[in-house]
Amino acid sequence: MSVMIESFDLTRKFGNRTAVEDLNIQVNKGWILGFLGPNGAGKTTTIRMLAGIITPTRGYAVVAGIRTDKEVERLHEVIGLLTESPGFYERLTARENLLYFARFYDIDANSQVDKYLKKMDLWERRNDKVGTFSKGMKQRLALARALVHKPEVLFLDEPTAGLDPKSAKEVRELIMKLKEEERTIFLSTHNLEEAELLCNQIAVFRTRLVTLDTSHNLRNLLFQRQVIVELEAVNEKIISTVKSLDFVLNVAKDGKQLIIELRDFDKNRPELVRCIVESNGKIRSVFEKKHSLEEIYLTLIKEEGVGA
Amino acid sequence: MKEGKAQMRKRIINIIGKEWKSTFINLNSALFITLLPLMITVQALILIYLVLKFAGAEVLVKTLLGKGMETWLIIFPELEELHLIERFQVFFFAQFPFYLLLIPIMVSVSFATFSIVEEKQTRTLEPLLATPVRTWELLFGKALAGVLPSLLITWFCAGLFLIGITWMGSGHLLEFVLNAQWFISLFLLVPLFSLLAFMLGVIASSRANDPKTAQNIAVIIVLPILAIVGMQLIGFTVFISARLFVLSITMGILNFFVLCVAVRLFQRESIVVRWR
């Protein structure tokens, strides 16, 4: 699998302040990388460096095989950028705006613009001034602008920020479609559900890369897997039986539920259930407690903050 | 190589087309760019007409303008064959090319400030900088979009002024008005001042967040022009061809330095990081 985005000790300073420090990442072709971090963590600076808009103070990045600090114009032929605020010329129509941007590329601008206006469900409003558009429509138009030249790599900076739930869902669906088209996407977001839903990998970032992995692996890395056993009634006999098992690390009672931390989760869970049944426990349900990405993110950011 | 040049030309034409569309779609800027030059021209004609009609040449001789005329006659003795009133007419008509410099300055500053401040306000510069357009192409395209109409409007107004002179019944004086100074001013100083005004507009816009503030900063350039007109009117000096050449060369050098500053400011990095 070819690597489409790769950075090597990418660093950017503004005076004495370090915005991004020694960032090393790799994103494979057709993958979506979720780039998470608090406000002011350096996410937009990272995107600007990867998109060749600003140069790194140290280190470098290669996107679609092109050095982002050396061949900026060639890089811009193959990348699409959705900026944090979808800036448009408000007095020009949607079509005029898209045509203006599309004509900077070596493409059939008219047909591509019409294609993406239809694709983004903006065809009926193509001759309306952008100033009359809702935020969601502007965001769809900004996506059309980022896609009009068929880029191999897309940088999306907070694509659903400030959108109402319906518009945010529409944008997410569009990103899902892009994923199906095998575009490589670098997605900076605050929305953790969105990141979990769309991304192959999650990078948690706060000036430095805190971690980079799949959300599944991050969960396992940070939290001991827990099983929740819901019973008709919980008594001391059941609790002491569970506690006596050598693979049980911790037991907590919450009403009619037992929350149990296990070693070798998949191997020992059936044995745990058998022991509870033998102690006359009447089980209603057994399920694994799933930590949300939000919990993972907050834990990582907290650890990073303490460390820093 | 040829393909690269064609692409470059295509991108610059694209910028010019968009600039003109955005500017002329905005009623304020469209009126400012078209009506103001016409008003300046018509006002000059009316003013000359009224002064000569109601003040009379004899009265003018006793004013500071009389001193200006004396100096003028030393340099252009051929005017002595004219009637006193006609001498003053030529004297006033000859000031117009300098007065006319106000037009390219105002039009260019307007284009620069409307265009760049709009980009800042609508936050379109960053997506623009993510396209293959080079920053110099963007600046050059914007400069052409501003300077070309300012030249055309200025030359149109100069033509209108000459028609006005003829219409006022002073067509026979045109041989004294259309001298080397007139053409140097129109075809050398007007483009140089236009370009300088545009660059100052860019520089001012990089710091200002609304067109009015940017224009206020940039129109400082108007002051030396008014000083030139004032100095000639009171006979302090006369800008003969040689002095106009020196002024043009000075303007050329100044343009070069201001261009360097504008290009330095108009870099991807500066626009994204420093422009607020």
Contacts between the chains, C-beta under 8 A, distances in Angstrom:
chain1	res1	chain2	res2	distance
A	14	B	273	7.1
A	48	B	272	6.3
A	51	B	130	5.6
A	52	B	130	7.9
A	53	B	126	6.8
A	53	B	129	5.5
A	53	B	130	6.3
A	53	B	268	5.5
A	53	B	269	7.9
A	53	B	272	5.6
A	54	B	268	6.9
A	54	B	269	5.2
A	54	B	272	5.9
A	54	B	273	6.4
A	55	B	269	6.6
A	72	B	268	7.7
A	73	B	132	4.7
A	73	B	134	6.4
A	74	B	132	7.8
A	76	B	130	6.0
A	76	B	131	5.7
A	76	B	132	4.5
A	77	B	132	5.4
A	79	B	130	7.2
A	80	B	130	7.8
A	81	B	126	7.7
A	81	B	127	6.4
A	81	B	130	3.9
A	83	B	123	7.2
A	83	B	126	4.8
A	83	B	127	5.5
A	83	B	130	7.7
A	85	B	123	4.9
A	87	B	122	4.9
A	87	B	123	3.4
A	87	B	124	4.0
A	87	B	125	7.5
A	87	B	126	6.9
A	87	B	127	6.0
A	88	B	122	6.3
A	88	B	124	6.5
A	89	B	18	7.5
A	89	B	22	5.8
A	89	B	118	7.3
A	89	B	122	6.1
A	89	B	124	6.2
A	90	B	122	6.0
A	91	B	22	6.3
A	91	B	25	5.1
A	91	B	26	6.3
A	92	B	18	7.7
A	92	B	21	6.7
A	92	B	22	6.5
A	92	B	25	7.3
A	96	B	18	7.9
A	96	B	21	7.0
A	100	B	14	6.5
A	100	B	18	4.8
A	101	B	127	6.9
A	101	B	128	7.4
A	101	B	131	6.1
A	103	B	10	6.8
A	103	B	11	7.3
A	103	B	14	4.3
A	104	B	11	5.6
A	104	B	14	6.7
A	104	B	131	4.0
A	104	B	132	5.6
A	104	B	133	4.9
A	105	B	131	7.0
A	105	B	132	6.4
A	106	B	7	6.3
A	142	B	127	7.5
A	145	B	127	6.4
A	146	B	127	7.9
